[in-house]
Amino acid sequence: MLDDILAIPDHLRDALWRVESARLEPNDSAGLIVCGMGGSAIGGDLAGAVLAGRVTGPLLTVRGYELPSWTTPDWTLLFSSYSGDTEETLACFEAAAALGARRIVASTGGTLVDEAREAGVPVIGLPGLLPAPRTAVAYMLVCAAEVAALAGIAPRIDAEIEAAAGFLSERAGDLQARATEIAARLDGTVPVVTGAGLTAPVARRWKTQFNENPKVQAFFSELPEANHNEICGWAGEAFSAVLLEDSGQHRRERRRFELTAEAIAAAGATVVRVETEGESRVARLLWATMLGDLVSLALAESRGVDPLPVEAIEGLKAALGPASG
């Protein structure tokens, strides 16, 4: 898994090639809905953050069995499922067919690809050799961003993605060293990861990586909302705060991060402040994402936990039984 995280720059470049190879046709749309769960859904969130301020229509992520009631045939829907067997995503795929909306699939295979091929729905083929959906984050981000451009609601950012890949390659060693330091500070606590704007979906990514890799409980939140409620609940040393700050954030958000850090530290909790690096929004978001992935692996190593198995998830799926039942 460490090799796959360090290969994120290569994944970004390969993802651009795979989208191009799918030969998708442009089609102006009312908006883009990315349907997915877990590591397959995060690309929609990340793409939305990267493209904020540049989109001309809605870009949102649906995690669940149903499409929004206001979805019309004028929308484009991207069905993102690494395995191709995610039951929630399959349910949305069927709902979109009944609606007559434009459908695009990003997957390695499974039922989703079988049904897409049968219905003539274009498929962006993903590499099937990755050990888990969560290691395909670069592919999911690129697919969502490129489909947003094809849907006519955003500009292409392929050049920025290429540049970000080079930047991450250069910073890989520094990111690993930083991750080890952060993991040591968080060990033995329950991390609460907070972002704002560009880093809000990255905070969600850190949280889920903490859950699945070192198998620890974690939470995420967002400023300024967290200053209107969550800040009242800090007390003691059981929790730690990771504040993901962006070098390009609003000046009032910067001040809120400073005051939030002071309040949490005064309550006795560990505070780790991280500021993004990189020239573009794409580079900064991917830098913070890659750092979080590396922190989660460093924490798994320090706890002696194998990051790959997710027995709790597989056990729940088995107990749930087939969707047809």
N, C-alpha and C positions, 0 to 999 in steps of 0.2 A: 504493500500500500504506500510505503514511503516513495518507492520508485515512481508510482503513478502520480503522486502529488508533485514530485519534482518534474514530472513530464508534462505538467499543465501547459507550458509554452508550446510543446509539440502537439498537444491535444487541440489547442486553439487553431493552429495552422491546419491540422488535419480536418478539423470541423469545417473550416471555410471551404476546403476542397470537397468535402462530402456534400455540403449544401449545394455547391455549384454543380456537382455531378448528378444531383437529383433532378436537374433541369426544370426547376419550378418556374411557372409562368407568373408574371406580375398580375395583380388583380386588385384594383382599388376597393377597399373595404371600409365598413363603418368603424371597425376596430379589430383588435386581436385578443382572443381568449386562449391562454395556455392551460390545458387540462393535464393534471398530473398529481402525483403524490410523492412525498419524501424527497429524495435526492433527484428524482426526475422532474419535480415541480420547481425547484429553486431557480432554474435558469430563467423562468418567466419573471420572477421577482427581481433577479439581478439585472436582466435586460431592461425592465421598467425603470430601475434606478439609474442605470447608465444613460438611458435615452430621455430621462426627465428634462423637460424644457425644450426638447426637440421633437416630441411626438405631436402629431396633428389629430390624433384620435385616441381612444382609450386602449390601454394595454394592461390586461389584468390576468391573474392566475386563479383558477378554480381548483380547489382541493375537495373533491367529493363526488357524489353520484349524479348530481343534477346540474344542468346549465341554468344561468340566471333566466328568470321568466321573461325578461325583455329582449333576449337574444333573437335576432332576426336572420333571415337568409343572407343579409348583406354583410355579415361578420365572417372573418376568417378564424378558424379554430386549429390550433396546433395541439396534437395529442402526443404527449411526451411520456413514454414509458420505456425504461431501459430494457426490462424483461419482455415487454409486450403482453404481459398477462395480469396487469394491475386492474382489478375488477372495477374500481371507481372510474378509471379512465375509459375502460371498455363501455361502461354504461353511458358516459358522456358521448362517446363516439357514435353509439346507436342513436342517442337523442339528436345529435347534430345531423345524422342521416335523415331522420324523420322531418327535421326542420328544413333541410335543403341548403344548409350553409356550406361554405367551402371548407374542406377538411384536408389537413396535412399531418402526416405521422412522422415522428422521430423515435426510432426503436431499433433493437437488434433482431427482433423476430417475434415469435409467439403468436398468440391469437390475434393481437392487434394488427400485425403485419399481414397475416393470412386474410383477415377480413378486408384490410385496405386494398390488397392486391385484387381480391375478388370484386371489389366495388370500383376499381380504377382510381383509387385515392393515391396520390403521390407519397412516396416514402423516402425519408432521409435515413439511409442505413448507418447505424452506429457500430463501432467495433465491439465484437462480442467477447473479447479477451480480458476486459477489465474485471477485477474481482468483485465489484459491488456497484450498484447504481450511483452511490455517493462519490465514486471516483471519476464519474463522467461529467462533473460539474462544468468543465470548459465546453464540452459538446453541447450541453443543454443551454448554456448561455448563448453560444454562437447561433444555434438553431433558432432560438427565440428572437434574437436581434435581427438575423437575416430575414426571417419570415415577416417580422414587423415591417421591414423595408419593402418586401415583396407585396405586402398588404396595403402599401401606400400610405402608412401612417407614420413613417420615420425614415430618416436618411440612412444609407448604408454606412456602417462604421468599420468596414473590413480593414481599412488602412490603420485605424486606431488599434484594432485587435492585433494586427501584425506587429505594430510597434510595441504594444504591451507585452507580447510574447518575448520579444528581444529583451525588454526591460526586466521581466521576471527571471529570465535565464541568467542575467548579470547579477541579480540580487539573491539567487537561491541560497548561497552560503550564509549571507547575512540573515536571511529569513529563518534558517535553521537554528542559528545561534540565538536569535531573538526568541524563537519559539521555546527553546529549552529553558531560558530564563523565566519566561511567563509561566510555563507549566510548573516550575518549581514554586512559584508564588501562589499558584491556585490549588496546588495539591492539598487534599484534605478539606476543601471547602466546596460549597455549592455555588458555581459561577452564575452570575446574572449579567448577561452581555447586553449592553445598551448602545444603540446607534442612532443616527439622525440623518434624514435625507439619503444621501448616497450610501451610507453605511447601515441603514436600517435593515435591509434584507441580508446584509453580511452578518449582522448580529444574529439573525435567525439561523444562518448557516453555521456559525460558531456553536450555537446552542445544540443543533441537531448532531453536529460532529462530536460534541462532548457526550451526547447520549449514546451514540452508536459505537464510537471508537474506544474510549476508556470506560464506557458503561457507567457514567455518573449522571446524576440528575443535574439539570441546568435549565435556565430560563432566559428569555430575551425580552427586551422592551425598547421603547423608542422615545426620544426627546423631540418636542417639548412635553408630550403627554405624561411621561413618567414624573415630571415635576409637579403634576397636578394631583398625584395620588401615591404612587409607589415610594416616593422619597420619605413618606411618613413611616414606612414599615422597616427601615433599616435599624438593626440593633444586634450587637454581639458579633462573634467571630465565625459563626457557622457558614455565612455567605461571603462571597467575594464579588467585587464589581469589576467588570471589564468595560471600559468606556472607549468605544471606537469612534474616534474623531477624524474629520476630514479636513485636509489643508485648504479646501475650497469652500468650507461651510459658511453659512450666514454668521455674521459677527455676534448676533444674539445667541445663536446656538453655541458658539464657542464659549461665551460667558456662562451659559447654562451648564456646560460640561465642567467648567472650573468650579462653579458653586456646588454642583452635584458631587463632585469628587471631594470637596471639603466637608460636605455634610455627611457623606458615607464614611469617610475616614474618622470623623468625630464620633460616629456611632460605634467604632471599633472594628470595622470590617476592612479587609484588604482591598485596595484600589489599584487597578492596573490601567494606566492610560496609554492608548495606542493612537498615534496619528498617521494617517495614510501617507504613502510616498508614491510619486509618479507625476508625470506632467498632465496626462489626460484623465478624464473621469474613468475611462475603461481601465487604464493602468492602475489607478488608485484603488478601484474596487477589486480588481483581481489580486493586487498585492495584499490587501486585507483578507481576502478569501483564502489565498494560499497560506498566509500566516496562520489563520485560524485552523486550517487543516493540519498544519505541522504542529501547532500547539496541542491539538487533540491526540496526535500520535505520540508526542513526547510525554503527555500525561498518561497515556496507555502504557507506555514503556516503564515509566516510574512506578506504576501500580502493578506491573506484571500481568497485564491483561492483553489477550490476543484481540486486536481491533477488528478482525475480519468477521467472525461469527456474530450473528444477531439472533440468538436462540429464542429470545422473548418474542420477537416479531414473527419468526417462523412458527413458534408454538401457537401464537394467537391465530395465525392464518389457518393452521391445521384444525384448531378448535372451531373456527368460524365455518369451515366447510365450503363447498363450491357455491358460487353465487347463484346458480340455478336452484339451489335448495332453499 
